[in-house]
C-alpha cells in the first residue's frame, strides 16, 4: 500500500518556525542549514499528519517507522543520520521549553556511516596530469619530476615537499621517508620516476637554486622547500590544463597509486607498507575502490554484464 503524505498541520508548522528562529538566535546558522532543518522537520510532520499524529505527540515507534520509510525510498545512511539529527535537536528544544517530558528520539540509534571511498584518477587521467607541465622550463621540469615521484611512490604531499637530497638514493632507486609518528620507510620509485628525477637534478635544480645552498630536493622559486599548499595549487592548475574535471584532493595521486597497484594485482600488505599505514584496515578501503572498478569493467565489457 502506498504511503500517504500531507502538509504539516498549522500547529506543527508554527512549532518548526519557532525552532528555526531559536536556532538562528542561538547559533547563527546559515540560511542553507536552517532550510535543511525546516525541510527535514516538515517532511516528518507531513508524514505524521497522514497518520493522524503530530510532532509533539509522536512516539518512538512512529519516528522509527518514518525513518524506515525514508530508507525504503532510497535515503542513504548519511541522509538518514542528518534527518535523525534534525529530529533530535527539535525534540531537545521541546524538552527545554517544557512542551514534552520525554524525548522520543533518545533511544533511536544513528545509522553507521562507512568511511567515504577515496577519490582516484583513472590511469589515462594520471598520464594527462603527468604530461601537463612544460618540461622546457626549469619549473615545469621540477613539477613533472614531483608528480612522477608522487604517483610512483604514493607519498603524502607533506612527505614529498619535505624530501631532502639526503633522502634520495638514486643508485638503489629508493627514497627514505619519515612518515607519521616519525616512522621511517623505504619506498621504491621505479625507472620512469627515476629517469625524470635524474633529468631534473641535472638540468633544472641548479638553475632553480641559483648558487644557493639548500638541501630541499624540490625547491621553490626562493630556493627553500615548497609548502604543501603551494604544491596543491600546482596540482589543481595542471589538472585544469589536462582537462580533468573530477574533484581532486591533495591525496588524489596517493589514492590513485594505491588503487592502480591493487587493480594490477599487488598484495594488500605490500601496498600497506608502501603507504606507511600502521594498520592494515586503513589500507583495506582501497580494495573497495578496486572492487568497484572491476564491477564497472565487468558491466561495461561482459556480454551479460
Secondary structure, 3 states (H helix, E strand, C coil): CCCCCCCCCHHHHHHHHHHHHHHHHHHCCCHHHHHHHHHHHHHHHHHHHHCCCCHHHCCHHHHHHHHHHHHHCCCCHHHHHHHHHHHHHHHHHHHHCCCCCCCCCCCCCCCCCCCCCCCCCCHHHHHHHHCCCCCCCHHHHHHHHHHHHHHHHCCCHHHHHCCEHHHEECCCCEEEEECHHHCEEEEECCHHHHHHHHHHHHHCHHHHHCCCCCCECCECCCCCECCHHHHHHHHHHHHHHCCCCCCCCCCHHHHHHHHHHHHCCCCHHHHHHHHCCCCHHHHHHHHHHHHHHHHHHHHHHCCCC
